[in-house]
Amino acid sequence: MTGLLLLSVSAFLFASMGVLIRLASHTVDNPTIVFFRNATGLLVLTPFLLTRSQYSLKTERLWMHAWRAVVGLIAMYGFFYAIAHLKLSNAMVFTYSSPVFIPLVAWLFLKEKITTMMAIAASLGLVGVVLVAKPDTGMFNVLSGIGLVSSFLAAMAFVTVRALTDTEPATRIVFYFCLFGTLLSAIPMFWLWRTYSVHEMLLLCGAGVLATLSQICLSKAYSCAPAGQIGPANYLAIIFAGIWAAVLWQEYPDSLSIIGMSIILLALILCMPRFSRLIRLP
C-alpha cells in the first residue's frame, strides 16, 4: 500500500511537471528543456546530500546508474518532443503507456512473475488511457513511433530503479540520474544556448524541481513493492493531467474520458495487494 501511495504522489508531481513543460515548450527548444530538468534536480539534491553524512554517494553499481540514466534520458527527449509536436491527446497515450510494458520488462530483466492480476490491470489501464486520449489516425506516424519507443525505454528505466533499490537509497538513485542526465544533455543544449527570460527560467526550474521530487517518490515506491505490481499506478498521472487541463485551460473530459478514468482507477484497485489476495488469482 505504501508503494502505491508513493507512486500516486509521484504521478501527481509528474503531471504538474508536464503542465510546466507544456508552457515552456511554446518558446524553449526541447534539448534546453531536458537539460534544465536534469540540471535543476542536480542543484536541488547536491547540497542536501553533501550536508547529511548518512546519504553517501559511494556506490558499487555505477554502471547500472549510468544505464538507467541513458535509457531514461532518451525516453525524456522522446516524451518532451512528442508533447511539443503531436496533438496533446495523442502524446498522452504514449507518455502514460509505459506501465503497460513494466510487467514484461520486469519479467525479462528481474525475473519477476507476471501474475494474472498484473496482466489484467495493465491491459485495463491501457484501455482506459486510449478512452481518455481518444487517439485518431494521426497518431500512427514517425512522431508516434518516437513516443512508443520512449514508453518502452521509460519502462526499462522504471524496472532498473527497482533493481537498484536493493542496495541504493532513493536519493542516491535520483542524484546519479540527474548527474549523468545533466552531463549528457548539456552536449546538444550547448549549441542552442541563449539568454532566457525570467518567466522561462521559472517554468524550466519549476519543472526540474517537480521532476526531482517525483523521481524520489518513484524510487521509494519501487523499493516497497515489485515493479510489475504497482506500475499501473502511474496511470493516475493522466487523471491529474486532466484535472490541471480543466483548471488552467477549461478543457473538460467528455463521457468517454470519464469512462476511461474510471477504468484506470479500477486498474489501480486491482494492483492493491489486499485485493489481489482477496480474489486469489495466480
NUDODO-177499 format. One record per residue (C-alpha): residue in one letter; x, y, z. Coordinates in steps of 0.05 Angstrom, whole numbers, padded with zeros to 5 digits, always signed. Each point is the difference from the previous one (the first is absolute). Example, Ala and Ser with C-alpha at 12.3 -4.5 7.8 and 13.67 -1.06 7.14 Angstrom:
2
A+00246-00090+00156/S+00027+00069-00013/
This chain:
282
M+00000+00000+00000/T+00058+00047+00016/G+00029-00011-00069/L-00066+00017-00033/L-00007+00063+00041/L+00070+00024-00017/L-00010-00016-00074/S-00065+00039+00001/V+00036+00060+00028/S+00053-00009-00053/A-00054-00001-00053/F-00030+00066+00025/L+00068+00034+00000/F+00015-00027-00069/A-00066+00026-00027/S+00014+00068+00031/M+00069-00001-00032/G-00034-00014-00067/V-00040+00064+00006/L+00063+00041+00008/I+00034-00037-00057/R-00060+00014-00045/L+00003+00074+00017/A+00076+00004-00008/S-00001-00036-00068/H-00035+00059-00032/T+00065+00039-00001/V+00056-00047+00023/D+00030-00056-00041/N-00003-00073+00021/P+00075-00012+00016/T+00000+00061+00046/I-00062-00024+00037/V+00032-00068+00011/F+00065+00032+00024/F-00034+00045+00050/R-00043-00056+00026/N+00063-00039+00018/A+00044+00058+00021/T-00052+00028+00047/G-00008-00068+00033/L+00075-00005+00009/L+00003+00069+00032/V-00056-00018+00047/L+00028-00067+00022/T+00075+00015+00006/P-00001+00046+00062/F-00050-00046+00034/L+00045-00061-00010/L+00065+00034+00017/T-00025+00028+00066/R-00027-00067+00025/S+00052-00054+00014/Q-00052-00056-00002/Y-00012+00013-00074/S+00065-00026-00029/L+00011+00005-00075/K+00047-00060+00000/T-00027-00056-00044/E+00023-00065-00029/R-00054+00001-00054/L+00022+00060-00040/W-00011-00037-00066/M-00073-00013+00018/H-00010+00073+00019/A+00030+00019-00067/W-00044-00048-00038/R-00062+00026+00036/A+00021+00071-00017/V+00011-00015-00074/V-00066-00035-00013/G-00037+00049+00044/L+00031+00060-00035/I-00017-00027-00070/A-00071-00012+00024/M-00003+00071+00027/Y+00022+00030-00067/G-00054-00041-00034/F-00055+00018+00048/F+00014+00075-00001/Y+00006-00001-00076/A-00066-00037-00007/I-00036+00048+00046/A+00027+00059-00040/H-00016-00027-00070/L-00059-00047+00006/K-00071+00014+00019/L-00002+00000+00076/S-00051-00057+00000/N+00045-00044-00044/A+00062+00017+00039/M-00034-00019+00066/V-00011-00070-00026/F+00074-00012-00005/T+00022+00042+00058/Y-00042-00040+00049/S+00001-00068-00032/S+00068-00022+00027/P-00032-00039+00058/V-00028-00048-00052/F+00071-00022-00015/I+00023-00004+00073/P-00023-00071+00016/L+00032-00026-00064/V+00066+00037+00012/A+00000-00020+00074/W-00009-00073-00022/L+00056+00005-00052/F+00052+00035+00043/L-00019-00014+00073/K-00035-00067-00010/E-00061+00026+00037/K-00061-00043-00011/I-00055+00029-00043/T-00064-00018+00037/T-00069-00001-00031/M-00018+00061+00042/M+00060+00039-00026/A-00019-00016-00072/I-00073+00019+00010/A+00018+00065+00036/A+00050+00021-00054/S-00050-00017-00056/L-00056+00038+00033/G+00046+00059+00011/L+00017+00002-00074/V-00074-00002-00019/G-00013+00057+00048/V+00057+00042-00028/V-00027-00010-00071/L-00070+00020+00021/V+00025+00063+00034/A+00047+00020-00056/K-00044-00022-00059/P+00058-00004-00050/D-00017+00008-00073/T+00035-00026-00062/G+00050+00056+00006/M+00035-00036+00056/F+00028-00053-00047/N+00061+00036-00027/V+00074+00010+00014/L-00013+00046+00059/S-00045-00051+00031/G+00054-00052-00010/I+00046+00044+00041/G-00053+00003+00054/L-00009-00076+00001/V+00075-00014+00004/S+00004+00052+00056/S-00054-00037+00039/F+00039-00066-00005/L+00065+00034+00021/A-00035+00033+00058/A-00025-00068+00022/M+00072-00026-00002/A+00022+00060+00042/F-00055-00014+00052/V+00019-00073+00005/T+00074+00019+00007/V-00020+00044+00058/R-00033-00061+00032/A+00065-00039-00008/L+00041+00058+00029/T-00043+00006+00062/D+00027-00066+00026/T+00063+00037+00022/E-00008+00073-00018/P-00042+00053+00037/A-00049+00042-00040/T+00040+00064+00006/R+00063-00032-00028/I-00039-00029-00059/V-00030+00067-00017/F+00067+00036+00010/Y+00037-00044-00050/F-00057+00005-00050/C+00003+00077+00004/L+00077-00001-00002/F+00006-00044-00062/G-00062+00033-00031/T+00030+00070+00009/L+00067-00019-00030/L-00030-00035-00060/S-00055+00051-00014/A+00049+00058+00004/I+00031-00023-00065/P-00058+00015-00048/M-00024+00059+00042/F+00068+00034-00005/W-00012+00017-00074/L-00068+00030+00014/W+00016+00042+00061/R-00030+00070+00004/T-00022+00049+00053/Y-00066-00022+00031/S-00054+00044+00030/V-00018-00002+00074/H-00067-00033-00018/E+00035-00054-00041/M+00050-00013+00057/L-00056-00007+00051/L-00035-00051-00045/L+00064-00039-00014/C+00025-00001+00072/G-00070-00015+00027/A-00006-00059-00046/G+00068-00025+00024/V-00019+00005+00073/L-00066-00037-00010/A+00035-00053-00042/T+00052-00011+00055/L-00052-00008+00054/S-00039-00047-00045/Q+00062-00042-00012/I+00014-00006+00075/C-00071-00023+00013/L+00004-00049-00058/S+00066-00029+00024/K-00028-00009+00071/A-00063-00032-00029/Y+00038-00053-00038/S+00040-00017+00062/C-00066-00018+00034/A-00031-00046-00052/P+00014-00038-00065/A+00002+00044-00061/G-00052-00040-00037/Q-00048+00002+00059/I-00004+00075+00011/G+00020+00025-00070/P-00072+00013-00024/A-00007+00053+00055/N+00038+00045-00049/Y-00066+00004-00038/L-00024+00049+00053/A+00045+00052-00034/I-00049+00004-00058/I-00057+00016+00049/F+00040+00053+00035/A+00020+00029-00068/G-00074+00003-00019/I-00016+00038+00064/W+00056+00050-00014/A-00026+00009-00071/A-00070+00015+00026/V+00024+00050+00051/L+00050+00036-00044/W-00028-00005-00070/Q-00073-00018+00013/E+00009-00066-00037/Y-00053-00046+00030/P-00006-00075-00009/D-00056-00029-00042/S-00038-00063+00015/L+00052-00046-00031/S+00055+00034+00041/I-00040-00010+00064/I-00009-00074-00016/G+00074-00006-00015/M+00019+00033+00066/S-00046-00049+00036/I+00034-00059-00034/I+00068+00029+00020/L-00023+00003+00072/L-00024-00072-00005/A+00068-00021-00025/L+00031+00035+00060/I-00046-00036+00048/L+00018-00067-00031/C+00073+00016+00014/M-00012+00005+00075/P+00031-00060+00036/R-00060-00009+00046/F-00047-00004-00060/S+00045-00049-00036/R+00002-00045+00061/L-00075+00004+00007/I-00016-00027-00068/R+00062-00046-00001/L+00018+00002-00073/P+00069-00030-00017/
